Amino acid sequence: MNVTHSILIIAVGCIVTAITRFLPFLIFRKGAKTPAIIEYLGKVLPFAIMGMLVVYCLKDVTLLSAPYGIPELLGCAAVALLHIWKRNTLLSIGGGTVLYMILVQLVF
């Protein structure tokens, strides 16, 4: 890959990103009512995406061989408990990730 090809790839990526960022402001003008389907998607998609990420992260866990999914289970439990306790998404995900990495690197 030469320099021109790299610059073109970066330029296309920048243009597509800009279009996806500005398009909602062009489609949904200020003061106009947002369509019901868009409001519905805004309510359900964050939960659907989080569910999909959990499934993706746990898809390769083997329950029939050591460590039997214990680090993953404890990491998920830590995320849930931290979120119930503090209601802070960053703390919950960070704490669960740190616990999981400690378990994988030092315990199991």
Contacts in CASP RR format, 6 or more apart in sequence:
PFRMAT RR
TARGET T0000
AUTHOR 0000-0000-0000
METHOD contacts of the structure
MODEL  1
MNVTHSILIIAVGCIVTAITRFLPFLIFRKGAKTPAIIEYLGKVLPFAIM
GMLVVYCLKDVTLLSAPYGIPELLGCAAVALLHIWKRNTLLSIGGGTVLY
MILVQLVF
28 34 0 8 1.000
28 38 0 8 1.000
54 76 0 8 1.000
57 72 0 8 1.000
58 72 0 8 1.000
58 76 0 8 1.000
61 69 0 8 1.000
61 72 0 8 1.000
62 68 0 8 1.000
62 69 0 8 1.000
63 69 0 8 1.000
66 108 0 8 1.000
67 108 0 8 1.000
70 103 0 8 1.000
70 108 0 8 1.000
71 100 0 8 1.000
71 103 0 8 1.000
71 104 0 8 1.000
71 107 0 8 1.000
71 108 0 8 1.000
72 100 0 8 1.000
74 99 0 8 1.000
74 100 0 8 1.000
74 103 0 8 1.000
75 96 0 8 1.000
75 97 0 8 1.000
75 99 0 8 1.000
75 100 0 8 1.000
75 103 0 8 1.000
76 96 0 8 1.000
78 95 0 8 1.000
78 96 0 8 1.000
78 99 0 8 1.000
78 100 0 8 1.000
79 92 0 8 1.000
79 93 0 8 1.000
79 95 0 8 1.000
79 96 0 8 1.000
80 92 0 8 1.000
82 88 0 8 1.000
82 91 0 8 1.000
82 92 0 8 1.000
82 95 0 8 1.000
82 96 0 8 1.000
83 89 0 8 1.000
83 92 0 8 1.000
86 92 0 8 1.000
END
